[in-house]
Amino acid sequence: MMKHLRVSAACAALLLASAGQAQAERAFGLTTQNGILVFDTDNPSTSVGGGPVTGLAANETLVAIDYQPLSREVLLLGNQSNVYRIDDSASDSLFSVTQVSGPLDPAFEGISYGFDFNPALASGEFARIITDTDDNRVISGFTGEYLGGPKTDVFYATGDSNEGVDPNIAGIAYDTNIAAAPGTQQYGIDASLGVLTTVANNAGTLETVGSLGIVGSITNELGFDISGATGTAFAAIQTGPNSQLYTVDLTSGLATSQGTIGSGDLIRGLTLVPVPEPTLIALVAIAGLGLVARPRVKA
């Protein structure tokens, strides 16, 4: 959902239909074609929206996406070290963006990126970026600028079962994913090893949780996020021609397939975006009948 709901009978009907799936999580999948695919995690093969991202710098390729609970906005990273925010005027079929900052100096390092907001640091202002070159940085979601210099490159801890192995962290996510969380744990997915890890923020230390149990080689076209509503971890993972949606057990690492995403779209980033509360849906439904003026709300 975008932040400004256009109140109409059609919009009300759409929201009421979504309300019937109370446990579904609304997901934005960043595609390899600079687009966003919108789907419910209960039924990932059926798109409920999606379209191209517009307003990017020339020759920009988007590499990561995340929802910031504090601002209730969706931010994206580009391969030219630019940071973007989805506009208020965007719809579920056309995602216009505004450049927040960039190109950042020093430039991002690597080809694939894990990107997630830390909900417990400054109430959730800052996001971590970890790349396939082990680079570890933090940016502000408000200014898009770095918080200090580079942090310690990620590495497997002494005594870990993967000690000495060069990591390939292709996706990261924090639990307790709500604004101003009292505490949080960061997790990562190593695409080369096919394992779930914990990540010790600025220290860069990785500790293996366990194997994802996925057969086949996992590519770096991967998205990972944890729901702030349910605590469920979701990952978009590619081992064949299509991306599959998985739930990931944060205690064991085991991944369970939920089905193919879309109609064969390749997903390189994933974020969960809250759907409206039932009270809001009811209000919009009434507005669709012409009984209430247009409210402006956050998604």
MILUM-314106 format. One record per residue: chain; x, y negated, z of N, C-alpha, C in turn. Coordinates in steps of 0.001 Angstrom, whole numbers, m for minus. Layout:
MILUM-314106
{site "A",{X,Y,Z},{X,Y,Z},{X,Y,Z}} ...
end
This chain:
MILUM-314106
{site "A",{835,1199,0},{0,0,0},{868,m1246,0}} {site "A",{429,m2259,m719},{1113,m3534,m672},{579,m4329,495}} {site "A",{1246,m5414,830},{939,m6132,2049},{m337,m6959,1952}} {site "A",{m709,m7410,770},{m1910,m8228,638},{m2972,m7396,m75}} {site "A",{m4006,m7026,621},{m5040,m6203,32},{m6013,m7086,m743}} {site "A",{m6190,m6791,m2037},{m7178,m7499,m2829},{m8523,m6856,m2526}} {site "A",{m9373,m7538,m1831},{m10596,m6943,m1335},{m11646,m6923,m2435}} {site "A",{m12041,m5722,m2835},{m13066,m5539,m3855},{m13728,m4199,m3604}} {site "A",{m14842,m3951,m4279},{m15525,m2676,m4107},{m14628,m1529,m4548}} {site "A",{m13873,m1729,m5655},{m12993,m666,m6152},{m11883,m380,m5164}} {site "A",{m11302,m1444,m4608},{m10231,m1274,m3626},{m10758,m564,m2389}} {site "A",{m11943,m959,m1936},{m12532,m336,m755},{m12757,1142,m989}} {site "A",{m13229,1506,m2180},{m13471,2909,m2491},{m12175,3708,m2462}} {site "A",{m11104,3114,m3009},{m9812,3788,m3018},{m9306,4021,m1609}} {site "A",{m9421,3007,m755},{m8947,3143,617},{m9777,4137,1403}} {site "A",{m11089,4147,1189},{m11935,5097,1879},{m11623,6520,1448}} {site "A",{m11274,6700,182},{m10881,8027,m284},{m9609,8475,395}} {site "A",{m8656,7557,566},{m7403,7887,1242},{m7641,8226,2699}} {site "A",{m8624,7591,3311},{m8881,7810,4729},{m9294,9233,5014}} {site "A",{m9841,9928,4018},{m10249,11303,4227},{m9085,12221,4479}} {site "A",{m7870,11805,4113},{m6682,12610,4323},{m5905,12009,5484}} {site "A",{m6422,12187,6694},{m5894,11466,7851},{m4453,11816,8163}} {site "A",{m4056,13064,7866},{m2704,13491,8214},{m1701,13272,7088}} {site "A",{m2177,12869,5924},{m1269,12650,4801},{m389,11437,5059}} {site "A",{845,11516,4593},{1775,10405,4672},{1919,9819,3269}} {site "A",{1852,8504,3152},{2038,7859,1857},{3532,7682,1613}} {site "A",{4010,8198,482},{5437,8168,171},{5692,7376,m1092}} {site "A",{6783,6608,m1095},{7306,5952,m2284},{8571,6700,m2692}} {site "A",{8562,7264,m3880},{9745,7929,m4408},{10404,7046,m5447}} {site "A",{11674,6719,m5238},{12441,5935,m6207},{12940,6873,m7292}} {site "A",{12549,6624,m8532},{12925,7513,m9626},{14253,7099,m10255}} {site "A",{14805,8002,m11041},{16065,7716,m11732},{15875,6751,m12894}} {site "A",{14623,6369,m13161},{14320,5448,m14261},{13953,4055,m13758}} {site "A",{14418,3686,m12550},{14099,2368,m11972},{12596,2172,m11795}} {site "A",{11931,3230,m11375},{10511,3159,m11095},{10212,3677,m9702}} {site "A",{8976,3489,m9264},{8517,4008,m7982},{7298,4878,m8237}} {site "A",{7326,6100,m7692},{6198,7015,m7754},{5556,7050,m6375}} {site "A",{4242,6816,m6323},{3522,6808,m5048},{2714,8100,m4941}} {site "A",{2859,8811,m3831},{2133,10070,m3652},{1902,10328,m2166}} {site "A",{966,11225,m1886},{722,11664,m520},{1511,12945,m273}} {site "A",{2109,13045,898},{2963,14196,1183},{2182,15498,1233}} {site "A",{871,15436,1472},{41,16639,1462},{m126,17207,61}} {site "A",{71,16355,m951},{m158,16771,m2335},{839,16059,m3243}} {site "A",{2135,16379,m3136},{3165,15595,m3826},{3112,15661,m5345}} {site "A",{2457,16668,m5901},{2425,16784,m7364},{1441,15811,m8004}} {site "A",{561,15226,m7206},{m442,14295,m7732},{m71,12865,m7365}} {site "A",{203,12053,m8359},{535,10651,m8124},{m727,9861,m7811}} {site "A",{m624,8956,m6820},{m1728,8047,m6514},{m1360,6617,m6911}} {site "A",{m259,6453,m7602},{184,5144,m8067},{1623,5245,m8530}} {site "A",{2110,4147,m9036},{3500,4135,m9470},{3685,3302,m10718}} {site "A",{4925,2886,m10931},{5229,2088,m12098},{6645,1567,m12041}} {site "A",{7020,749,m13014},{8387,233,m13078},{8646,m844,m12036}} {site "A",{9906,m996,m11679},{10345,m2090,m10816},{10841,m3205,m11719}} {site "A",{10294,m4398,m11550},{10660,m5536,m12387},{11321,m6621,m11547}} {site "A",{12088,m7492,m12221},{12754,m8587,m11537},{14184,m8285,m11146}} {site "A",{14734,m7187,m11675},{16102,m6792,m11343},{17117,m7590,m12158}} {site "A",{18337,m7677,m11627},{19437,m8273,m12379},{19710,m7431,m13622}} {site "A",{20312,m8057,m14630},{20617,m7346,m15874},{21490,m6129,m15605}} {site "A",{21127,m5014,m16228},{21899,m3765,m16154},{21935,m3147,m14753}} {site "A",{21006,m3559,m13906},{20949,m3007,m12553},{20296,m1626,m12562}} {site "A",{20867,m703,m11790},{20264,597,m11540},{19983,708,m10055}} {site "A",{18747,992,m9707},{18389,1124,m8293},{18889,2468,m7754}} {site "A",{19419,2437,m6524},{20044,3634,m5973},{19459,4072,m4631}} {site "A",{18658,3216,m3972},{18120,3592,m2662},{16927,2720,m2319}} {site "A",{16072,3238,m1417},{14851,2544,m1012},{14558,2866,445}} {site "A",{13992,1887,1182},{13529,2170,2540},{12506,1140,2981}} {site "A",{11572,1608,3811},{10568,743,4444},{11115,269,5784}} {site "A",{11027,m1037,6037},{11487,m1611,7299},{10287,m1826,8216}} {site "A",{10145,m1033,9285},{8977,m1185,10160},{8851,m2580,10775}} {site "A",{9961,m3237,11075},{9912,m4539,11733},{9234,m5584,10849}} {site "A",{9597,m5647,9585},{9025,m6644,8666},{7836,m6098,7888}} {site "A",{7675,m4774,7919},{6648,m4078,7127},{6831,m4357,5633}} {site "A",{8085,m4341,5207},{8430,m4555,3811},{9304,m3410,3314}} {site "A",{9347,m3260,1991},{10153,m2224,1357},{11347,m2883,673}} {site "A",{12557,m2391,986},{13776,m2927,396},{14447,m1872,m475}} {site "A",{15212,m2355,m1459},{15906,m1480,m2389},{17348,m1944,m2558}} {site "A",{18220,m1010,m2880},{19617,m1307,m3180},{19872,m1057,m4655}} {site "A",{20686,m1930,m5267},{21090,m1743,m6653},{22563,m1374,m6746}} {site "A",{22937,m755,m7850},{24322,m293,m8002},{25310,m1433,m8214}} {site "A",{24789,m2664,m8398},{25683,m3826,m8518},{25804,m4569,m7186}} {site "A",{25500,m3838,m6098},{25625,m4375,m4736},{24638,m5504,m4457}} {site "A",{23468,m5404,m5074},{22384,m6341,m4808},{21335,m5693,m3907}} {site "A",{20672,m6518,m3095},{19599,m6064,m2215},{18311,m6750,m2650}} {site "A",{17222,m5969,m2782},{15948,m6478,m3259},{14835,m6177,m2254}} {site "A",{13784,m6986,m2320},{12584,m6774,m1514},{11377,m6754,m2438}} {site "A",{10473,m5775,m2256},{9255,m5730,m3060},{8374,m6919,m2697}} {site "A",{7869,m7618,m3726},{7091,m8837,m3524},{5718,m8556,m2932}} {site "A",{5164,m9589,m2284},{3800,m9518,m1770},{2797,m9271,m2894}} {site "A",{3094,m9794,m4077},{2144,m9720,m5184},{2200,m8399,m5933}} {site "A",{3110,m7507,m5536},{3231,m6230,m6228},{1983,m5395,m6033}} {site "A",{1749,m4486,m6969},{603,m3581,m6891},{1122,m2150,m6891}} {site "A",{205,m1188,m6843},{621,210,m6863},{965,691,m8268}} {site "A",{990,m208,m9246},{1367,195,m10598},{2457,m693,m11190}} {site "A",{2796,m1785,m10512},{3858,m2673,m10980},{4545,m3277,m9759}} {site "A",{5825,m2977,m9610},{6558,m3358,m8408},{7553,m4466,m8730}} {site "A",{7111,m5709,m8607},{8011,m6840,m8800},{8832,m7039,m7530}} {site "A",{10076,m7463,m7702},{10969,m7627,m6562},{11631,m8993,m6587}} {site "A",{12115,m9388,m5403},{12912,m10600,m5245},{14280,m10200,m4716}} {site "A",{15320,m10783,m5286},{16668,m10486,m4809},{16901,m11182,m3475}} {site "A",{17263,m10395,m2472},{17508,m10922,m1131},{18943,m11410,m1006}} {site "A",{19872,m10649,m1554},{21286,m11021,m1493},{22055,m10281,m2575}} {site "A",{23315,m10720,m2761},{24191,m10013,m3671},{24616,m10869,m4851}} {site "A",{25606,m10354,m5564},{26311,m9124,m5227},{27107,m9268,m3922}} {site "A",{27025,m8260,m3057},{27752,m8298,m1802},{29244,m8097,m2030}} {site "A",{30032,m8697,m1157},{31483,m8589,m1225},{32009,m8163,151}} {site "A",{32662,m6994,243},{33024,m6086,m852},{31821,m5335,m1398}} {site "A",{31989,m4865,m2624},{30915,m4146,m3298},{30680,m2791,m2644}} {site "A",{29472,m2270,m2844},{29188,m910,m2394},{30173,53,m3060}} {site "A",{30537,1094,m2342},{31420,2126,m2877},{30632,3400,m3100}} {site "A",{30826,4025,m4257},{30191,5302,m4503},{29112,5243,m5565}} {site "A",{28471,6394,m5768},{27435,6544,m6785},{26077,6815,m6150}} {site "A",{26059,7642,m5100},{24791,7931,m4422},{24829,7356,m3011}} {site "A",{23629,7004,m2490},{23550,6222,m1263},{22480,6764,m315}} {site "A",{22844,6933,954},{21869,7084,2009},{21600,5705,2586}} {site "A",{20321,5380,2843},{19933,4029,3241},{18743,4130,4174}} {site "A",{18884,3635,5418},{17765,3707,6349},{17911,2653,7434}} {site "A",{16767,2084,7850},{16782,1093,8918},{16884,1767,10274}} {site "A",{17750,1204,11122},{17909,1672,12494},{16841,980,13342}} {site "A",{15809,1698,13802},{14689,1039,14473},{15014,538,15874}} {site "A",{16156,947,16418},{16507,563,17789},{17555,m547,17853}} {site "A",{18132,m935,16725},{19163,m1979,16703},{18511,m3312,16353}} {site "A",{18527,m4262,17307},{17908,m5585,17097},{16465,m5439,16616}} {site "A",{15735,m4518,17257},{14320,m4250,16969},{14074,m3677,15582}} {site "A",{15145,m3340,14858},{14992,m2754,13536},{15376,m3679,12405}} {site "A",{16155,m4722,12703},{16563,m5651,11640},{17554,m5020,10678}} {site "A",{18405,m4122,11186},{19565,m3694,10402},{19419,m2278,9834}} {site "A",{19963,m2099,8644},{19935,m811,7961},{21349,m305,7731}} {site "A",{21487,1013,7791},{22785,1630,7518},{22832,2140,6080}} {site "A",{24017,2044,5492},{24275,2576,4154},{25457,3523,4249}} {site "A",{25272,4763,3829},{26366,5734,3767},{26396,6276,2342}} {site "A",{27572,6313,1740},{27680,6720,340},{28415,8046,200}} {site "A",{28428,8547,m1038},{29094,9819,m1302},{30616,9707,m1204}} {site "A",{31147,8491,m1033},{32589,8323,m797},{32894,8218,696}} {site "A",{31872,8468,1540},{31976,8431,3013},{31935,7011,3564}} {site "A",{31752,6005,2705},{31677,4614,3144},{30484,4426,4078}} {site "A",{30658,3609,5115},{29675,3468,6180},{29536,1978,6499}} {site "A",{28371,1393,6168},{28175,m54,6346},{26798,m329,6928}} {site "A",{26610,m1562,7383},{25333,m2001,7942},{24981,m3351,7337}} {site "A",{23699,m3517,6917},{23240,m4795,6384},{21991,m5246,7136}} {site "A",{21725,m6549,7094},{20501,m7109,7650},{19380,m7002,6621}} {site "A",{18206,m6562,7073},{17067,m6520,6176},{16487,m7887,5901}} {site "A",{16844,m8878,6710},{16335,m10237,6530},{17192,m11038,5550}} {site "A",{18509,m10975,5717},{19412,m11757,4870},{20063,m10931,3776}} {site "A",{20074,m9602,3952},{20755,m8735,3002},{22257,m8744,3144}} {site "A",{22790,m9449,4139},{24234,m9562,4310},{24759,m8477,5252}} {site "A",{26062,m8207,5138},{26700,m7216,5999},{26697,m7667,7458}} {site "A",{26581,m6701,8352},{26810,m6931,9773},{28246,m6515,10067}} {site "A",{29153,m7501,10099},{30558,m7200,10305},{31154,m6463,9109}} {site "A",{32335,m5901,9306},{33026,m5200,8235},{32613,m3744,8145}} {site "A",{33318,m2976,7303},{33028,m1548,7170},{33178,m825,8512}} {site "A",{32339,162,8719},{32430,991,9911},{33296,2209,9593}} {site "A",{33522,3056,10577},{34353,4239,10361},{33713,5146,9310}} {site "A",{34508,5559,8319},{33999,6498,7325},{33481,7751,8023}} {site "A",{32405,8347,7456},{31833,9531,8088},{32775,10728,7943}} {site "A",{32777,11601,8961},{33635,12782,8976},{33042,13807,9931}} {site "A",{33339,15076,9696},{32864,16124,10588},{33721,16178,11843}} {site "A",{33044,16279,12985},{33705,16190,14290},{34651,17353,14530}} {site "A",{35628,17110,15377},{36528,18166,15822},{35725,19270,16490}} {site "A",{35954,20487,16061},{35236,21622,16620},{33947,21966,15904}} {site "A",{33495,21090,14994},{32292,21379,14227},{32573,22504,13236}} {site "A",{31542,23245,12870},{31725,24350,11925},{32217,23876,10568}} {site "A",{32042,22596,10259},{32520,22038,8987},{33679,21061,9173}} {site "A",{34360,21155,10294},{35520,20290,10538},{36508,20399,9374}} {site "A",{36977,19246,8892},{37952,19212,7812},{37355,19175,6421}} {site "A",{36047,19442,6294},{35384,19391,4993},{35030,17940,4672}} {site "A",{35293,17527,3436},{34931,16165,3020},{33415,16083,2879}} {site "A",{32744,15212,3638},{31275,15154,3582},{30765,14593,2255}} {site "A",{29514,14917,1977},{28803,14320,851},{27392,13989,1338}} {site "A",{27290,12950,2167},{26007,12570,2754},{25199,11806,1714}} {site "A",{24147,12456,1208},{23343,11872,129},{22056,11235,625}} {site "A",{21703,11471,1880},{20501,10876,2443},{20627,10767,3945}} {site "A",{20101,9674,4514},{20111,9489,5967},{18730,9045,6427}} {site "A",{18426,9302,7708},{17138,8891,8275},{17252,8833,9784}} {site "A",{16545,7873,10379},{16474,7730,11835},{15124,8239,12325}} {site "A",{15126,8918,13492},{13855,9304,14085},{13323,8168,14957}} {site "A",{12182,8380,15610},{11483,7331,16359},{11419,6077,15483}} {site "A",{10899,6282,14277},{10990,5282,13212},{9878,4234,13324}} {site "A",{9937,3456,14419},{8992,2364,14657},{9788,1133,15060}} {site "A",{9246,m40,14836},{9950,m1273,15193},{10220,m1307,16693}} {site "A",{11427,m1754,17039},{11844,m1897,18442},{11780,m571,19186}} {site "A",{12182,506,18546},{12199,1820,19199},{13127,1791,20409}} {site "A",{12764,2470,21505},{13618,2474,22695},{14907,3251,22501}} {site "A",{14941,4122,21523},{16129,4906,21212},{15893,5644,19908}} {site "A",{16954,6138,19303},{16802,6822,18022},{18009,7706,17770}} {site "A",{17834,8712,16913},{18924,9570,16458},{18973,9521,14936}} {site "A",{20170,9322,14413},{20344,9304,12963},{20713,10704,12472}} {site "A",{20106,11087,11343},{20386,12369,10697},{20858,12131,9266}} {site "A",{21582,13107,8735},{22032,13033,7357},{21881,14380,6678}} {site "A",{21798,14359,5356},{21800,15587,4559},{23053,15599,3702}} {site "A",{23862,16645,3875},{25063,16841,3068},{24663,17679,1862}} {site "A",{24657,17059,683},{24187,17742,m523},{25132,18865,m943}} {site "A",{26425,18690,m749},{27383,19712,m1174},{27289,20969,m317}} {site "A",{27130,20782,997},{27068,21914,1918},{25649,22436,2112}} {site "A",{24657,21632,1769},{23275,22043,1971},{22901,22144,3434}} {site "A",{23366,21170,4240},{23109,21212,5681},{22546,19880,6167}} {site "A",{21857,19959,7309},{21422,18783,8047},{22459,18480,9113}} {site "A",{22768,17185,9294},{23743,16777,10312},{23143,15672,11178}} {site "A",{23737,15457,12324},{23513,14204,13040},{24639,13259,12636}} {site "A",{24383,11958,12772},{25365,10940,12400},{25505,9968,13563}} {site "A",{26735,9714,13983},{26982,8846,15146},{27246,7405,14725}} {site "A",{26317,6837,13951},{26336,5415,13612},{27713,4895,13247}} {site "A",{28210,3837,13943},{29472,3203,13565},{30673,4120,13742}} {site "A",{30579,5086,14648},{31698,6004,14868},{31904,6945,13691}} {site "A",{30852,7174,12905},{30969,7993,11698},{30994,9491,11923}} {site "A",{30863,9934,13158},{30996,11357,13462},{29769,12140,13002}} {site "A",{30008,13238,12298},{28946,14133,11848},{29005,15427,12648}} {site "A",{27848,15914,13049},{27765,17216,13703},{26689,18030,13001}} {site "A",{27037,19226,12582},{26128,20071,11806},{24996,20584,12675}} {site "A",{23752,20365,12208},{22573,20918,12883},{22306,22325,12388}} {site "A",{22301,22504,11068},{22067,23821,10493},{21823,23729,9008}} {site "A",{21773,24905,8373},{21555,24989,6936},{20118,24639,6582}} {site "A",{19945,23961,5439},{18608,23691,4923},{17930,24970,4430}} {site "A",{18739,25968,4097},{18188,27229,3621},{17656,27154,2204}} {site "A",{18138,26199,1432},{17668,26019,57},{18594,26760,m894}} {site "A",{18007,27584,m1745},{18784,28351,m2717},{19133,27461,m3903}} {site "A",{20382,27515,m4331},{20821,26727,m5471},{21604,25508,m5047}} {site "A",{22274,24890,m6002},{23094,23713,m5732},{22218,22476,m5644}} {site "A",{22385,21721,m4570},{21620,20497,m4366},{22360,19336,m5017}} {site "A",{21667,18558,m5841},{22301,17405,m6473},{22242,16194,m5529}} {site "A",{22931,15125,m5920},{22905,13897,m5124},{21699,13018,m5421}} {site "A",{20815,13464,m6299},{19531,12782,m6505},{18616,13248,m5375}} {site "A",{18681,12550,m4255},{18076,13043,m3021},{17527,11880,m2208}} {site "A",{16364,12077,m1602},{15781,11088,m708},{15432,11736,620}} {site "A",{15476,10951,1715},{15284,11498,3050},{14675,10414,3926}} {site "A",{13616,10768,4672},{13014,9810,5588},{12265,10567,6681}} {site "A",{12052,9884,7818},{11336,10464,8944},{10147,9561,9261}} {site "A",{8988,10169,9404},{7765,9422,9655},{7769,8786,11032}} {site "A",{7398,7502,11080},{7235,6835,12361},{5928,7214,13029}} {site "A",{4972,7736,12253},{3663,8097,12791},{3647,9487,13404}} {site "A",{4320,10443,12752},{4253,11837,13192},{5595,12424,13601}} {site "A",{6694,11772,13239},{8012,12323,13516},{8443,13401,12544}} {site "A",{7633,13654,11518},{7970,14667,10514},{9046,14132,9573}} {site "A",{10045,14972,9301},{11113,14609,8371},{10792,15170,6995}} {site "A",{10908,14319,5977},{10662,14714,4599},{11916,14459,3767}} {site "A",{12152,15340,2796},{13271,15151,1878},{12830,15472,458}} {site "A",{13260,14641,m487},{13086,14916,m1909},{14411,15476,m2409}} {site "A",{14390,16724,m2874},{15632,17433,m3208},{15508,18056,m4588}} {site "A",{16595,17954,m5350},{16635,18534,m6680},{17661,19655,m6729}} {site "A",{17206,20846,m7123},{18126,21961,m7397},{17940,22472,m8817}} {site "A",{16848,22071,m9460},{16548,22477,m10830},{16154,21268,m11633}} {site "A",{15253,21446,m12601},{14888,20314,m13464},{14033,19257,m12776}} {site "A",{13367,19610,m11660},{12449,18688,m11000},{12830,18489,m9542}} {site "A",{12348,17385,m8963},{12528,17146,m7529},{11394,17812,m6765}} {site "A",{11729,18436,m5647},{10769,19075,m4773},{10697,18306,m3455}} {site "A",{9511,18262,m2852},{9362,17675,m1530},{9480,18773,m486}} {site "A",{10262,18503,557},{10455,19446,1654},{10166,18750,2981}} {site "A",{9695,19506,3954},{9785,19069,5339},{11065,19668,5899}} {site "A",{11698,18960,6833},{12972,19419,7398},{12833,19502,8912}} {site "A",{13133,20665,9473},{13104,20873,10920},{14355,20227,11512}} {site "A",{14176,19210,12330},{15315,18455,12859},{16071,19206,13951}} {site "A",{15524,20306,14445},{16232,21087,15459},{17056,22214,14851}} {site "A",{16623,22720,13689},{17338,23834,13056},{17958,23484,11715}} {site "A",{17418,22474,11061},{17865,22108,9721},{17062,22757,8615}} {site "A",{16234,23746,8950},{15525,24500,7923},{14546,23631,7155}} {site "A",{14589,23722,5827},{13710,22959,4947},{12617,23864,4388}} {site "A",{11391,23340,4307},{10247,24092,3797},{9616,23326,2648}} {site "A",{9521,23974,1491},{9012,23298,297},{7527,22972,428}} {site "A",{7167,21753,m17},{5782,21305,m67},{5293,21197,m1508}} {site "A",{6180,21471,m2474},{5780,21440,m3867},{6568,20434,m4690}} {site "A",{6354,20490,m5992},{7007,19583,m6934},{6456,18166,m6776}} {site "A",{7336,17180,m6902},{6922,15779,m6809},{6518,15281,m8191}} {site "A",{5304,14756,m8284},{4828,14201,m9540},{4765,15249,m10637}} {site "A",{5002,14799,m11860},{4933,15697,m13013},{6320,15984,m13568}} {site "A",{7294,16049,m12685},{8659,16332,m13103},{9588,15161,m12926}} {site "A",{9171,14150,m12156},{10016,12982,m11930},{11234,13349,m11093}} {site "A",{12374,12747,m11428},{13577,12918,m10617},{13632,11787,m9605}} {site "A",{13722,12155,m8327},{13652,11200,m7230},{15035,11048,m6603}} {site "A",{15510,9792,m6475},{16807,9553,m5856},{16691,8777,m4544}} {site "A",{15479,8459,m4133},{15257,7778,m2861},{13835,8024,m2408}} {site "A",{13629,8056,m1088},{12307,8356,m545},{12067,7525,704}} {site "A",{10875,6930,814},{10500,6239,2043},{9011,6428,2278}} {site "A",{8632,6496,3542},{7241,6643,3944},{6682,5277,4301}} {site "A",{5529,4950,3734},{4916,3634,3928},{3556,3837,4581}} {site "A",{3304,3239,5746},{2048,3478,6451},{836,3094,5619}} {site "A",{m233,3901,5746},{m1517,3568,5126},{m2304,2736,6125}} {site "A",{m3353,2021,5675},{m4112,1170,6598},{m4751,1972,7724}} {site "A",{m4912,1335,8871},{m5628,1945,9986},{m7108,2078,9628}} {site "A",{m7824,3064,10221},{m9253,3242,9908},{m10081,1979,10103}} {site "A",{m9767,1174,11133},{m10533,m60,11350},{m10361,m1020,10198}} {site "A",{m9143,m1060,9637},{m8893,m1935,8496},{m9645,m1427,7273}} {site "A",{m9637,m87,7089},{m10342,483,5944},{m11825,131,6010}} {site "A",{m12415,232,7194},{m13825,m107,7350},{m14071,m1579,7031}} {site "A",{m13165,m2441,7482},{m13303,m3867,7224},{m13252,m4158,5740}} {site "A",{m12310,m3484,5047},{m12190,m3688,3608},{m13422,m3170,2884}} {site "A",{m13987,m2047,3365},{m15180,m1501,2733},{m16336,m2490,2833}} {site "A",{m16483,m3110,4009},{m17526,m4117,4178},{m17275,m5304,3258}} {site "A",{m15984,m5695,3166},{m15637,m6811,2292},{m15972,m6497,853}} {site "A",{m15801,m5225,473},{m16114,m4820,m891},{m17589,m4990,m1207}} {site "A",{m18427,m4995,m190},{m19854,m5219,m395},{m20217,m6698,m351}} {site "A",{m19175,m7533,m198},{m19412,m8972,m220},{m19778,m9550,1121}} {site "A",{m19538,m8792,2232},{m19953,m9259,3546},{m18856,m9957,4316}} {site "A",{m17599,m9784,3872},{m16476,m10367,4576},{m15560,m11040,3574}} {site "A",{m14998,m12174,3930},{m14057,m12870,3057},{m12749,m12104,2996}} {site "A",{m11877,m12491,2092},{m10634,m11778,1869},{m9664,m11940,3032}} {site "A",{m9385,m10872,3804},{m8371,m10981,4857},{m6989,m10735,4279}} {site "A",{m5983,m11321,4881},{m4589,m11037,4527},{m3995,m10234,5646}} {site "A",{m3496,m9062,5296},{m2993,m8162,6327},{m1663,m7603,5924}} {site "A",{m922,m7132,6921},{297,m6370,6659},{m65,m4929,6443}} {site "A",{704,m4247,5561},{439,m2827,5342},{832,m2019,6539}} 
end
